Amino acid sequence: MPEGDTVYRTARSLDQALRGNILTGCDIRVPAFATVDLTGQTVHEVVSYGKHLLHRVGETSIHSHLKMEGAWHLYRPGTRWHRPAFQARIVLQTLEWVAVGFELGILELVPTRAESEVVGYLGPDLLGPDWSAVDGAEATNRLAARPDQPVILALADQRNLAGLGNVYVNELCFLRGLLPTRPMAEVSDIAGLVALARRLLLANKDRDERTTTGNLRRGAQVWVYGRGGQPCRRCGTRISRGTLGRSDVEQRNTFWCSRCQI
């Protein structure tokens, strides 16, 4: 599933192409909104909030979430799409661009004034342009309010702070020396953990290739994620691999160094 930095870049690309332009075509291919036509209305902006996207068109917000298979593509009118048309869930067209949302996990329309109905439950957005000490404190408090939850699950829970996916939560646990299964009650510096999470996303939001090690060379970009059985970059211990989730259907791959993380 795309992480917050990927969704941020998607929103930025869509915003650069669509902002201030009038829709010359609108085709929504989900039954609940198939009769809605926003043609003739102006795209005010496209923004991200955590892993969610919001196209603000006229007085309507198009809320989408990529989930596992979704993607937004931009094409010039008349050019061939890179994915089959039957996967398209929405097509927005201006004079210069065609924006296509393929296999979106969530696609719904709400009045812009009511956006809180679809994203209001989320914690502070780590890439929010107006992030402040207040947001950091709120995220810290939300994590602290989950004392029995394993740290890796608390970080991945978008209700606590928005934007972290499985890569980042595994890497954050390593960087802070925390076993993924350690309960939040035993994390001594939650505020520092939140601050590090934001720094990592900020460092990667303008990169096509993500890195948490600071090294962009292929194969050297992460500390533990996806490296099960390989030597720890710090101590040489073999990286362990397992699964962890809030339920049987939410199990995620988990990676850690049994020596560096306690």
C-alpha positions as CSV (number, residue, x, y, z in Angstrom):
1,M,0.0,0.0,0.0
2,P,1.5,3.4,-0.9
3,E,2.8,5.4,2.0
4,G,2.1,9.0,2.8
5,D,5.1,10.4,0.9
6,T,3.9,8.6,-2.3
7,V,0.4,9.9,-1.9
8,Y,1.7,13.4,-1.3
9,R,3.6,13.3,-4.6
10,T,0.5,12.0,-6.4
11,A,-1.5,14.8,-5.0
12,R,1.1,17.4,-6.0
13,S,1.3,16.1,-9.6
14,L,-2.5,16.1,-9.9
15,D,-2.7,19.6,-8.4
16,Q,-0.1,21.0,-10.8
17,A,-2.0,19.6,-13.8
18,L,-5.6,20.4,-12.7
19,R,-5.6,23.3,-10.3
20,G,-7.5,26.3,-11.6
21,N,-8.8,24.5,-14.7
22,I,-12.4,23.8,-15.7
23,L,-13.5,20.2,-16.1
24,T,-14.5,19.5,-19.7
25,G,-15.4,15.9,-18.9
26,C,-16.3,13.8,-15.8
27,D,-17.0,10.1,-15.8
28,I,-17.5,8.4,-12.5
29,R,-17.7,4.6,-12.8
30,V,-19.0,3.6,-9.4
31,P,-22.7,2.9,-9.0
32,A,-23.3,5.3,-6.1
33,F,-22.0,8.3,-8.0
34,A,-22.4,7.3,-11.6
35,T,-25.0,10.0,-12.3
36,V,-22.9,12.8,-10.9
37,D,-21.3,15.1,-13.5
38,L,-18.9,17.8,-12.4
39,T,-18.3,19.0,-16.0
40,G,-18.0,22.8,-16.1
41,Q,-16.8,23.1,-12.5
42,T,-13.4,24.4,-11.5
43,V,-10.8,22.2,-9.8
44,H,-9.7,24.4,-6.9
45,E,-6.9,22.1,-5.7
46,V,-5.9,18.5,-5.1
47,V,-4.4,17.7,-1.7
48,S,-3.4,14.7,0.4
49,Y,-4.1,13.9,4.0
50,G,-2.1,11.0,5.1
51,K,-2.8,8.2,2.6
52,H,-6.0,9.9,1.4
53,L,-6.5,12.2,-1.7
54,L,-9.0,15.0,-2.0
55,H,-9.9,16.7,-5.3
56,R,-11.8,19.9,-4.5
57,V,-14.0,20.6,-7.5
58,G,-16.5,23.4,-7.2
59,E,-18.2,22.8,-3.8
60,T,-17.6,19.0,-4.0
61,S,-14.6,17.0,-2.7
62,I,-13.7,13.7,-4.5
63,H,-12.3,11.5,-1.8
64,S,-10.1,8.6,-2.8
65,H,-7.8,6.1,-1.3
66,L,-5.4,3.9,-3.3
67,K,-5.4,0.9,-1.0
68,M,-3.3,-1.9,-2.5
69,E,-4.0,-1.7,-6.2
70,G,-5.1,1.8,-6.9
71,A,-3.3,4.6,-8.8
72,W,-4.0,8.0,-10.4
73,H,-2.5,8.6,-13.8
74,L,-2.2,11.7,-15.9
75,Y,-2.4,11.6,-19.7
76,R,-2.6,14.0,-22.5
77,P,-6.0,13.9,-24.3
78,G,-6.0,11.2,-27.0
79,T,-3.0,9.3,-25.7
80,R,-3.2,5.6,-24.7
81,W,-3.7,4.6,-21.1
82,H,-1.2,2.4,-19.4
83,R,-3.9,0.3,-17.7
84,P,-7.0,-1.2,-19.1
85,A,-10.1,0.9,-19.3
86,F,-12.2,-1.5,-17.2
87,Q,-10.0,-0.7,-14.2
88,A,-10.8,3.0,-14.4
89,R,-13.1,4.2,-11.6
90,I,-13.1,7.9,-12.5
91,V,-12.0,10.0,-15.4
92,L,-11.6,13.8,-15.0
93,Q,-10.7,15.8,-18.1
94,T,-9.6,19.4,-18.8
95,L,-8.4,20.9,-22.0
96,E,-4.8,19.8,-21.4
97,W,-5.0,16.7,-19.2
98,V,-7.0,13.5,-18.5
99,A,-6.7,12.3,-14.9
100,V,-7.7,8.6,-14.4
101,G,-8.2,6.9,-11.1
102,F,-7.6,3.1,-11.5
103,E,-8.9,0.5,-9.0
104,L,-9.3,3.0,-6.2
105,G,-9.9,1.3,-2.9
106,I,-12.2,4.2,-1.9
107,L,-14.0,6.6,-4.2
108,E,-16.7,8.8,-2.9
109,L,-18.0,12.4,-3.2
110,V,-18.9,14.7,-0.3
111,P,-19.5,18.4,0.0
112,T,-16.2,20.1,0.6
113,R,-17.6,21.6,3.8
114,A,-18.2,18.1,5.1
115,E,-14.7,16.6,4.4
116,S,-14.4,15.9,8.1
117,E,-16.9,13.1,7.7
118,V,-14.4,11.1,5.6
119,V,-11.0,12.1,7.0
120,G,-11.9,13.7,10.4
121,Y,-11.2,10.4,12.3
122,L,-7.5,10.5,11.2
123,G,-4.7,11.6,13.4
124,P,-2.5,14.6,12.4
125,D,-1.1,14.4,8.9
126,L,2.7,14.0,9.2
127,L,3.1,15.9,5.9
128,G,0.5,18.5,6.6
129,P,1.6,22.0,5.5
130,D,0.5,23.6,8.7
131,W,2.1,21.0,11.1
132,S,2.8,22.6,14.4
133,A,3.8,21.7,17.9
134,V,0.1,21.2,18.6
135,D,-0.1,18.5,16.0
136,G,3.0,16.8,17.4
137,A,1.5,16.9,20.9
138,E,-1.8,15.5,19.6
139,A,-0.1,12.6,17.8
140,T,2.0,11.9,20.9
141,N,-1.1,11.8,23.1
142,R,-3.0,9.6,20.7
143,L,-0.1,7.1,20.7
144,A,0.2,7.3,24.5
145,A,-3.5,6.5,24.8
146,R,-2.7,3.0,23.3
147,P,-0.6,1.7,26.2
148,D,-1.1,-2.0,25.4
149,Q,-0.8,-1.8,21.7
150,P,2.5,-2.9,20.1
151,V,4.5,0.1,18.9
152,I,4.5,-1.0,15.3
153,L,0.7,-1.3,15.2
154,A,0.2,2.0,17.0
155,L,2.4,3.8,14.4
156,A,0.5,2.1,11.5
157,D,-2.9,3.1,13.0
158,Q,-4.0,6.1,10.9
159,R,-6.2,7.2,13.8
160,N,-3.0,8.1,15.8
161,L,-1.0,9.8,13.1
162,A,-1.6,9.8,9.3
163,G,0.8,8.8,6.6
164,L,2.9,5.9,7.9
165,G,2.8,2.6,6.1
166,N,4.6,-0.7,6.6
167,V,8.0,0.4,5.4
168,Y,8.2,3.4,7.6
169,V,6.8,1.7,10.8
170,N,9.4,-1.1,10.5
171,E,12.2,1.3,9.9
172,L,11.1,3.6,12.7
173,C,11.2,0.7,15.2
174,F,14.7,-0.1,14.1
175,L,16.0,3.5,14.2
176,R,14.6,3.9,17.8
177,G,15.9,0.5,18.9
178,L,12.4,-0.8,19.7
179,L,11.1,-4.3,19.2
180,P,8.0,-4.1,17.0
181,T,6.0,-6.0,19.7
182,R,7.0,-3.6,22.6
183,P,3.8,-2.0,24.0
184,M,3.5,1.7,23.7
185,A,3.5,2.0,27.5
186,E,7.2,1.0,27.5
187,V,8.2,3.6,24.9
188,S,10.0,6.3,26.8
189,D,10.1,9.1,24.2
190,I,7.0,9.1,22.1
191,A,7.4,12.7,21.1
192,G,10.8,11.9,19.7
193,L,9.3,9.0,17.8
194,V,6.7,11.3,16.2
195,A,9.3,13.9,15.4
196,L,11.5,11.2,13.7
197,A,8.5,9.9,11.7
198,R,7.8,13.4,10.4
199,R,11.5,14.0,9.5
200,L,11.6,10.7,7.5
201,L,8.6,11.6,5.5
202,L,9.8,15.1,4.9
203,A,13.1,13.9,3.7
204,N,11.5,11.6,1.2
205,K,8.5,13.6,0.0
206,D,10.4,15.0,-3.0
207,R,12.2,11.8,-3.9
208,D,11.2,9.1,-6.4
209,E,13.4,6.6,-4.5
210,R,12.7,6.4,-0.8
211,T,15.5,5.9,1.7
212,T,15.7,5.7,5.5
213,T,19.4,5.0,5.6
214,G,20.4,8.1,3.7
215,N,21.8,5.9,0.9
216,L,20.0,6.0,-2.4
217,R,22.1,3.1,-3.9
218,R,19.8,0.2,-4.8
219,G,19.8,-2.4,-2.1
220,A,21.1,0.0,0.6
221,Q,18.0,2.2,1.1
222,V,16.5,0.5,4.1
223,W,17.7,-0.8,7.4
224,V,15.4,-3.8,8.0
225,Y,12.3,-3.7,5.8
226,G,12.3,-6.6,3.3
227,R,15.7,-7.8,4.5
228,G,14.7,-10.9,6.4
229,G,17.6,-13.3,6.8
230,Q,20.1,-10.7,5.7
231,P,22.8,-9.2,8.1
232,C,21.9,-6.2,10.1
233,R,23.7,-3.1,8.7
234,R,24.8,-2.2,12.2
235,C,25.7,-5.4,14.0
236,G,25.6,-8.2,11.4
237,T,22.9,-10.2,13.2
238,R,20.5,-11.8,10.8
239,I,17.3,-9.8,10.4
240,S,14.2,-11.6,11.8
241,R,10.9,-11.7,9.9
242,G,7.4,-12.3,11.1
243,T,3.8,-11.0,10.8
244,L,1.8,-8.8,13.2
245,G,-1.6,-7.2,12.9
246,R,-4.7,-6.2,14.8
247,S,-6.6,-9.1,13.4
248,D,-6.1,-12.2,11.2
249,V,-6.9,-10.2,8.1
250,E,-4.6,-7.3,8.9
251,Q,-1.4,-9.2,9.3
252,R,1.6,-7.3,7.9
253,N,5.2,-8.4,7.3
254,T,7.4,-7.3,10.2
255,F,11.3,-7.1,10.2
256,W,13.6,-6.5,13.1
257,C,17.1,-7.0,14.5
258,S,17.0,-9.1,17.7
259,R,20.2,-7.4,18.9
260,C,19.7,-3.8,18.0
261,Q,16.0,-3.7,19.0
262,I,14.9,-4.6,22.5
